[in-house]
Amino acid sequence: MSKQDYYQLLNVDTNASSADIKRSYRKLAMKYHPDRNEGNAEAELKFKQVKEAYEILSDNEKRSRYDQFGHAGVDPSMGAGPGPGGAQSGFGDIFDDIFGDIFGGSRGGGTRSSTQRGADLRYGIELTLEEAVHGVSKTISYPVAVKCDSCSGSGASVGSKPVKCTGCNGQGQVRMQQGFFSIQQTCPNCQGKGTVISEPCNACRGQGRKKDQKSIVVKIPAGVDTGDRIRLSNEGEVGVNGGLSGDLYVEVHVLSHNIFQRDGNDLYCEVPINFTAAALGTSINVPTLNGQVSLKIPIETQTGNKFKLRGKGVKSVRNGNIGDLYCKVIIETPVRLSSEQKELLEEFQKSLDQDIKKHNPKTKSWFSGVKQFFEDMRT
């Protein structure tokens, strides 16, 4: 076989990346493979040449020697690399080189690992606002797959053990022919384990795992909110054939509160006061999640006014910042008045009406706006 330049054979530059070399090799190998060019000696020769070139240029060490010394650096007679005159390679070798990660093939032909990581689980937990703000420990119980204690996870009954699979001769893989494609697949008989269980464990029916109810204590950190997740490593389902256990994700849902509403790290509440206190001003005690505090209501306070109590909100579980408490004043209209109380209010209102612009500026402004509105409609 003539010694052509390997880079020219693969139609790539000398500074081509490994990905470029692999891509070009795949294209050329598919084009010249003997299974697709039966009886074509020229295609068979071309196939051998591009495969030899790829075997050199895909190996960093061999490529370095080739770049420095040319073909002499990888001549098989010097023990430096593969020779060009070897036996024809099967098409499955190309798949092992290029598509092994897709089809599960293995160049070495060894048993594919059959270990599998256990499934992750999700558990929803409900907390009161106080529990979410201050943190709490909760005991939870959930169904989960655990290692069978009867067979210690082997799946085989006591006194027996798994035997070599006859379908793949213990390799875990079988070679399948599909037209001119020859690929390796996981053995359907043993699912890639290389062994089968002839006498399965009665407790787990050969699975090595069984369902159980598991109870653990979950420590909820202070400051969590609805939608937060707490990851508990290795508390999910046990893995298959010695694989790692999955994780448990505890998802938080904070119940509604009869006084406070939460928005991030801030808290909000409504504070009802009578109109006398709103007009004259007062001080009242308002609740927080850490006890009562005094809130000063200034004179002439209007309904809907908000007062901020700094640092009386929630401490963030992420950065430690503390939110605020916002108190919204709601002026409560008195109900079930006696005749005497009604008379007093009427007298009081008459006194206000004498100078409505002074005592009720919003009322005066609103009625003025309404009057102007109807005048504009008439014009």
C-alpha positions in Angstrom: 0.0 0.0 0.0 1.4 3.4 -1.0 2.2 5.8 1.9 0.0 8.8 1.3 -0.1 11.7 3.7 -2.6 10.9 6.4 -4.0 14.4 6.6 -4.7 14.3 2.8 -6.3 10.9 3.1 -8.8 12.3 5.6 -9.2 15.6 3.7 -8.2 17.7 6.7 -5.6 20.3 7.5 -2.5 19.6 9.6 -4.0 21.8 12.4 -7.4 20.0 12.3 -9.1 19.3 15.6 -9.9 15.9 16.9 -13.5 16.5 16.2 -12.8 17.5 12.6 -10.7 14.3 12.1 -13.4 12.1 13.6 -16.1 13.7 11.5 -14.1 13.3 8.2 -13.2 9.7 9.1 -16.8 8.8 9.7 -17.9 10.2 6.4 -15.1 8.5 4.4 -15.5 5.2 6.2 -19.2 5.1 5.4 -18.4 5.9 1.8 -15.7 3.3 1.2 -16.6 0.4 3.5 -16.5 -2.9 1.6 -20.0 -3.8 2.8 -21.3 -0.9 0.7 -18.9 -1.5 -2.2 -18.9 -5.2 -2.7 -16.2 -6.4 -5.2 -14.7 -2.9 -5.5 -11.0 -3.4 -4.7 -10.3 0.3 -5.1 -12.9 1.2 -2.4 -11.6 -1.5 -0.1 -8.0 -0.1 -0.4 -9.3 3.4 0.3 -11.2 2.2 3.3 -8.0 0.6 4.7 -6.0 3.8 4.1 -8.5 6.1 5.8 -8.8 3.7 8.8 -5.0 3.6 9.1 -4.9 7.3 9.0 -7.6 7.7 11.6 -5.9 5.3 14.0 -2.8 7.4 13.9 -4.2 10.9 13.9 -6.9 10.1 16.5 -4.1 9.1 19.0 -2.4 12.2 20.3 0.9 10.5 20.9 1.0 8.8 17.5 -0.1 12.0 15.8 2.8 13.9 17.5 5.3 11.3 16.3 3.8 11.4 12.8 4.0 15.2 12.7 7.6 15.1 13.7 9.0 12.1 11.8 6.4 11.3 9.2 5.6 7.7 8.5 8.9 6.5 10.0 7.6 7.7 13.4 4.7 5.3 13.3 6.2 2.4 11.1 4.9 -0.9 12.5 8.3 -2.6 11.9 9.7 -0.2 14.6 6.9 -1.1 17.0 5.5 2.5 16.7 2.1 1.9 15.3 -0.3 -0.4 13.4 0.5 -1.6 10.0 -1.5 -1.0 6.9 -1.8 -4.6 5.9 -3.9 -6.0 8.7 -7.0 -8.0 8.3 -10.1 -6.2 7.0 -11.9 -4.5 9.8 -15.6 -5.1 10.4 -18.0 -2.3 10.1 -18.8 -2.7 13.8 -15.3 -1.4 14.6 -16.3 1.9 13.0 -19.3 2.0 15.2 -17.2 1.2 18.2 -14.9 4.1 17.4 -17.6 6.7 16.5 -21.0 5.6 17.7 -20.2 3.6 20.8 -21.7 6.1 23.2 -25.0 6.0 21.2 -25.4 2.3 20.8 -23.8 1.2 24.0 -20.9 -0.5 22.2 -17.5 -1.2 23.7 -14.3 -1.5 21.8 -12.8 -3.8 24.3 -15.8 -6.1 24.2 -15.9 -6.1 28.0 -19.0 -6.3 30.1 -21.0 -3.1 30.2 -21.5 -1.8 33.7 -25.1 -2.7 34.9 -25.1 -0.5 38.0 -27.8 2.1 38.0 -28.3 5.1 40.3 -31.5 5.0 42.3 -34.4 7.2 41.5 -34.8 10.6 43.1 -37.9 11.2 45.2 -40.1 14.2 46.0 -41.9 14.8 49.2 -44.2 17.8 49.8 -44.3 19.2 53.4 -46.7 21.8 54.8 -45.4 24.3 57.3 -47.0 27.1 59.3 -45.6 30.6 58.8 -44.0 30.4 62.3 -42.3 27.1 61.4 -41.0 28.5 58.1 -39.7 31.7 59.7 -38.0 30.2 62.7 -37.1 26.7 61.4 -38.2 23.3 62.6 -37.4 19.6 62.7 -40.1 17.4 61.2 -40.3 13.6 61.0 -41.6 12.4 57.7 -42.4 8.9 56.4 -42.5 7.9 52.7 -42.5 4.7 50.6 -39.1 3.9 49.0 -37.2 1.1 47.4 -34.6 -0.2 49.8 -32.0 -3.0 49.5 -33.4 -6.4 50.2 -32.1 -7.6 53.6 -32.9 -11.2 52.7 -30.4 -11.4 49.9 -28.3 -8.4 50.7 -29.3 -6.9 47.3 -27.9 -9.7 45.2 -31.4 -10.9 44.1 -30.4 -14.5 44.5 -31.9 -16.8 47.2 -29.9 -17.8 50.2 -27.3 -20.4 49.3 -27.3 -19.5 45.6 -25.6 -16.9 43.5 -25.9 -15.4 40.0 -24.5 -17.5 37.1 -22.9 -16.5 33.8 -25.4 -15.5 31.1 -25.4 -17.9 28.2 -26.9 -15.4 25.9 -23.7 -13.2 25.9 -21.3 -15.6 27.5 -20.9 -13.2 30.4 -20.0 -10.2 28.3 -23.2 -8.2 28.9 -23.4 -7.3 25.2 -24.3 -9.1 22.0 -23.5 -8.1 18.4 -26.5 -7.5 16.2 -26.4 -7.4 12.4 -28.8 -4.9 10.7 -28.2 -4.8 7.0 -24.6 -3.7 6.5 -24.6 -2.3 10.1 -23.0 -4.4 12.8 -23.5 -3.0 16.2 -23.2 -4.1 19.8 -26.2 -3.9 22.1 -27.0 -4.7 25.7 -27.8 -8.3 26.1 -31.6 -8.6 26.4 -31.2 -11.8 28.5 -29.2 -10.3 31.4 -29.7 -6.5 30.7 -26.0 -6.0 30.5 -25.1 -7.6 33.8 -23.3 -10.6 32.3 -25.0 -12.8 34.9 -28.5 -14.2 35.5 -30.3 -15.4 38.6 -31.4 -19.0 38.4 -32.9 -19.1 41.9 -34.4 -15.6 42.7 -34.9 -14.4 46.2 -38.5 -14.9 47.4 -38.5 -11.7 49.4 -37.7 -9.4 46.4 -38.4 -11.7 43.5 -34.8 -11.4 42.2 -34.8 -7.6 42.1 -32.4 -7.1 45.0 -34.7 -4.3 46.2 -38.1 -4.1 47.8 -40.6 -1.4 48.9 -40.5 -0.2 52.4 -41.7 2.7 54.5 -38.9 4.9 55.6 -39.0 7.5 58.3 -36.4 10.3 58.7 -36.1 13.6 60.6 -35.8 16.6 58.3 -34.3 19.8 59.6 -36.0 22.8 58.0 -33.8 25.9 58.1 -35.2 29.2 59.2 -36.5 31.5 56.5 -37.7 29.0 53.9 -40.7 29.8 51.7 -43.2 28.1 49.5 -41.4 26.5 46.5 -38.1 26.0 48.3 -36.6 22.6 48.1 -34.4 20.8 50.6 -32.1 18.1 49.1 -31.3 15.1 51.3 -28.5 13.1 49.6 -28.9 9.3 49.3 -32.3 9.3 50.9 -34.0 8.4 47.7 -34.4 4.9 46.2 -31.5 2.5 46.5 -29.4 1.9 43.3 -29.5 -1.2 41.2 -26.6 -3.7 41.4 -24.6 -1.6 43.9 -25.4 1.7 42.2 -25.6 4.9 44.3 -28.9 5.8 46.0 -31.0 8.6 44.7 -31.8 11.8 46.6 -34.9 13.0 48.4 -36.2 16.5 47.6 -38.5 17.9 50.3 -40.6 20.7 48.7 -41.9 23.4 51.1 -45.5 24.8 51.1 -46.2 27.5 53.7 -49.8 27.6 54.9 -51.8 30.8 54.9 -51.8 32.8 58.2 -54.7 34.6 59.8 -52.8 37.8 60.5 -49.7 38.0 58.2 -49.2 37.8 54.5 -45.6 37.1 53.3 -43.9 38.5 50.2 -40.3 37.4 50.1 -38.7 38.5 53.3 -41.3 41.2 54.1 -44.5 40.7 56.1 -47.8 42.6 55.7 -50.8 42.9 58.1 -53.9 45.1 58.4 -54.4 47.0 61.6 -58.0 48.2 62.3 -58.4 51.4 64.3 -61.5 53.6 65.1 -61.9 56.9 63.4 -61.3 58.8 66.7 -57.9 57.3 67.1 -57.2 58.0 63.4 -58.2 61.6 63.8 -56.5 62.3 67.1 -53.5 59.9 66.9 -52.6 57.2 69.3 -50.2 54.4 70.0 -51.3 50.7 69.7 -49.6 47.4 70.2 -49.2 45.3 67.0 -48.1 41.7 66.7 -44.9 40.5 65.1 -43.5 37.0 64.8 -41.3 37.8 67.8 -43.8 39.4 70.1 -45.7 42.7 70.3 -44.3 46.1 69.5 -45.7 49.6 69.9 -46.8 51.4 66.7 -47.4 55.2 66.8 -50.4 56.4 64.8 -50.0 60.1 63.9 -53.0 62.5 63.9 -55.2 62.6 60.9 -54.2 59.2 59.7 -56.2 58.0 56.7 -57.4 54.5 55.9 -54.9 52.6 53.8 -51.8 54.4 55.2 -48.9 52.0 55.6 -46.3 52.1 58.4 -43.0 50.2 58.2 -41.5 48.4 61.1 -37.9 47.9 60.0 -36.3 44.5 60.7 -39.6 42.9 61.9 -39.9 40.6 58.8 -38.3 37.3 57.9 -34.6 36.5 57.9 -33.5 35.2 54.5 -32.4 31.6 54.4 -30.0 32.5 51.6 -28.2 35.7 52.5 -29.3 36.4 56.1 -31.0 39.8 55.2 -34.0 40.6 57.4 -37.2 42.0 55.8 -39.6 44.5 57.2 -43.2 44.4 58.6 -45.7 46.7 56.9 -48.8 47.6 58.8 -51.8 48.9 56.8 -54.3 51.0 58.7 -57.9 50.2 58.2 -60.3 52.7 59.8 -63.3 50.9 61.1 -66.7 52.5 60.9 -68.6 52.0 64.2 -71.8 49.8 64.1 -74.9 49.2 66.2 -74.9 52.8 67.5 -77.4 53.8 70.2 -79.8 56.8 69.7 -77.6 58.9 71.9 -74.5 58.0 69.9 -76.2 58.8 66.7 -77.2 62.2 67.9 -73.7 63.0 69.1 -72.3 62.0 65.6 -74.9 64.1 63.9 -73.9 67.1 66.0 -70.3 66.4 65.3 -70.9 66.1 61.5 -72.7 69.5 61.5 -69.7 71.0 63.1 -67.5 69.6 60.3 -69.9 70.7 57.6 -69.4 74.3 58.6 -66.0 74.2 57.0 -65.9 71.0 54.8 -62.9 72.3 52.8 -60.8 72.5 56.0 -61.9 69.3 57.7 -62.7 67.0 54.7 -60.5 68.2 51.8 -60.8 65.0 49.8 -64.6 65.0 50.1 -64.7 68.6 49.0 -62.4 67.9 46.1 -64.3 64.8 45.0 -67.7 66.6 45.0 -66.2 69.4 43.0 -64.9 67.0 40.5 -68.3 65.3 40.2 -70.0 68.7 39.7 -67.5 69.6 36.9 -68.1 66.2 35.3 -71.8 66.8 34.9 -71.4 70.3 33.7 -69.0 69.1 31.0 -71.6 66.6 29.9 -74.2 69.2 29.5 -72.0 71.3 27.4 
